[in-house]
């Protein structure tokens, strides 16, 4: 039996360090629009886990800003795309997976425009075959339909199996299990009771890529 060659990756907290980029982007946005310190703290709190256009509608209303919400959102998207990075060893590892005939996808909870801007800004867009963002269908991991969409956009079938790599126990590991995938968990977040164990546990996504490469040797 052939080994599945589909590897799906989470984006934020797995392939990229969102929190570092978030801090830089919020600082840049506040400077560009001369926002008060209380608005900056509000943004850091509200955007900590994820950001959507609705957050900037509320920002404008709460602090009485003149700039349109769509303009504020786009400025934030551009700043995040400029601030976010992907470590060279991760990019190199994904390139090695592609060279070993793996199909690579990204399954991410977040608005489609900002997630794709991050992929483009880091160079990851050139290394993945398909992307499914929760904003595309207004469904979120662990919903199996997002995994199915990701596989389809990669040009393969989820029924053929594969792997899911991510840092979120519920969204990535439990969601991956429900989608019929083997899983690799990036240790960090608390592990909820009752979830099935990941097939592998690592401290770094580069280690996860090494495991995948070993599967095809």
C-alpha positions in Angstrom: 0.0 0.0 0.0 1.4 3.4 -0.9 2.1 6.0 1.8 -0.3 9.0 1.7 1.6 12.0 0.4 -0.8 14.8 1.5 0.4 17.0 4.3 -1.9 19.7 5.6 -0.5 22.4 7.9 -2.1 25.0 10.2 -0.7 28.5 9.6 -0.8 30.7 12.7 1.4 29.3 15.5 2.6 26.4 13.3 4.2 27.6 10.1 4.4 31.3 11.2 4.7 33.2 14.5 1.5 35.3 14.4 2.0 36.9 17.8 5.2 38.6 17.0 3.8 39.9 13.7 0.6 41.0 15.5 2.6 43.2 17.9 4.4 44.9 15.1 1.3 45.3 13.0 -0.7 46.9 15.8 2.1 49.2 16.7 2.3 50.3 13.0 -1.4 50.8 12.7 -1.6 52.9 15.8 1.2 55.1 14.6 -0.3 55.5 11.1 -3.7 56.5 12.5 -2.5 58.3 15.6 -4.5 56.0 17.8 -4.6 56.6 21.5 -3.0 54.1 24.0 -6.4 52.7 25.1 -7.2 51.9 21.4 -3.9 50.2 21.0 -4.6 48.0 24.1 -8.1 47.3 22.9 -6.6 46.0 19.6 -4.0 43.9 21.3 -6.7 42.2 23.4 -9.4 41.8 20.7 -7.0 40.6 18.0 -5.0 38.2 20.2 -6.6 35.0 18.8 -7.8 36.1 15.4 -8.8 39.2 13.5 -11.7 39.9 11.1 -13.2 42.9 9.5 -15.9 43.1 12.2 -13.2 43.9 14.7 -12.4 47.1 12.8 -16.0 48.0 12.6 -16.1 47.8 16.4 -12.8 49.7 16.7 -14.2 52.6 14.7 -17.4 52.7 16.7 -15.8 52.3 20.2 -13.2 55.0 19.6 -15.1 57.3 17.1 -12.6 57.0 14.3 -13.1 58.8 11.0 -11.3 56.3 8.8 -13.7 53.7 7.2 -13.5 50.2 8.8 -12.6 48.7 5.4 -9.6 51.1 5.2 -8.4 50.2 8.7 -8.8 46.5 8.0 -6.8 46.7 4.7 -4.1 48.7 6.5 -3.9 46.0 9.2 -3.7 43.2 6.5 -0.9 45.0 4.7 1.0 45.5 8.0 0.6 41.9 9.0 1.8 40.7 5.6 4.9 42.9 5.9 5.6 41.9 9.5 5.1 38.1 9.4 8.0 35.8 8.7 8.6 32.1 8.2 11.9 30.7 9.4 14.3 29.6 6.6 14.5 26.1 7.9 10.7 25.7 7.6 10.7 27.0 4.1 13.6 24.6 3.2 11.8 21.7 4.8 8.6 22.3 2.8 10.7 22.6 -0.3 12.2 19.1 0.5 8.7 17.7 1.0 7.7 19.0 -2.5 10.8 17.5 -3.9 9.8 14.2 -2.3 6.4 14.4 -4.2 4.3 15.5 -1.2 1.2 17.6 -1.8 1.1 20.4 0.7 -1.9 22.3 1.9 -2.8 24.9 4.5 -5.9 24.6 6.6 -6.4 27.8 8.7 -9.0 29.5 10.8 -9.1 33.1 9.7 -10.3 35.5 7.0 -9.2 34.5 3.6 -7.6 37.8 2.5 -5.3 38.2 5.5 -4.3 34.5 5.6 -3.4 34.6 1.9 -1.5 37.8 2.4 0.5 36.1 5.2 1.3 33.2 2.9 2.4 35.6 0.1 4.4 37.8 2.4 6.4 34.9 3.9 7.1 33.0 0.6 4.9 30.1 1.7 2.5 30.7 -1.1 5.0 29.3 -3.6 5.4 26.1 -1.6 1.7 25.1 -1.1 -0.7 23.5 -3.5 -3.9 24.6 -1.9 -5.3 26.8 0.9 -8.6 26.5 2.8 -9.4 29.4 5.2 -12.4 29.4 7.5 -13.5 32.7 6.1 -13.9 31.0 2.7 -17.0 29.1 3.8 -17.7 30.5 7.3 -16.8 27.2 8.9 -13.9 26.6 11.2 -11.7 23.7 12.2 -12.4 21.1 13.5 -15.3 21.0 10.9 -14.4 18.2 8.5 -15.7 20.3 5.6 -12.7 22.7 5.9 -10.3 19.7 5.6 -12.2 18.4 2.6 -12.0 21.8 1.0 -8.3 22.0 1.6 -7.7 18.5 0.0 -9.9 19.4 -3.0 -7.9 22.7 -3.5 -4.8 20.6 -3.4 -6.2 18.5 -6.2 -6.5 15.3 -4.1 -9.1 13.4 -2.1 -9.3 13.4 1.7 -10.4 9.8 1.3 -6.8 8.9 0.3 -5.6 9.9 3.8 -2.6 12.0 4.8 -1.4 14.1 7.7 -2.5 17.2 9.6 0.2 19.3 11.5 -0.8 22.0 13.9 -0.7 23.5 17.4 -4.3 23.4 18.3 -5.4 20.2 20.0 -9.1 20.6 19.1 -8.9 22.3 15.7 -5.9 20.5 14.3 -5.5 17.2 16.1 -9.1 16.3 16.8 -10.2 17.8 13.6 -7.5 15.9 11.7 -8.6 12.6 13.3 -12.2 13.3 12.4 -11.1 13.9 8.8 -9.3 10.5 8.7 -5.8 12.0 8.9 -2.8 11.1 10.9 -1.7 14.0 13.1 1.3 15.8 14.5 0.8 18.2 17.4 3.1 21.1 18.1 3.3 21.1 21.9 2.4 24.3 23.6 -1.3 24.8 24.3 -3.0 22.9 27.2 -4.3 19.5 26.1 -8.1 19.1 26.8 -9.3 16.0 28.5 -11.0 13.4 26.3 -9.2 14.2 23.0 -7.6 11.4 21.1 -3.8 11.5 21.2 -1.8 12.8 18.3 0.3 10.3 16.4 3.4 12.3 17.0 4.2 15.2 19.4 7.0 17.7 18.6 8.2 21.1 19.8 8.9 22.6 16.4 7.3 22.3 12.9 10.7 21.6 11.4 10.6 18.4 13.5 7.2 17.5 12.1 8.5 17.9 8.6 11.4 15.6 9.4 8.9 13.0 10.5 7.0 13.3 7.3 10.1 13.0 5.2 11.0 9.8 7.1 7.7 8.4 6.1 8.7 8.3 2.5 12.3 7.1 2.8 
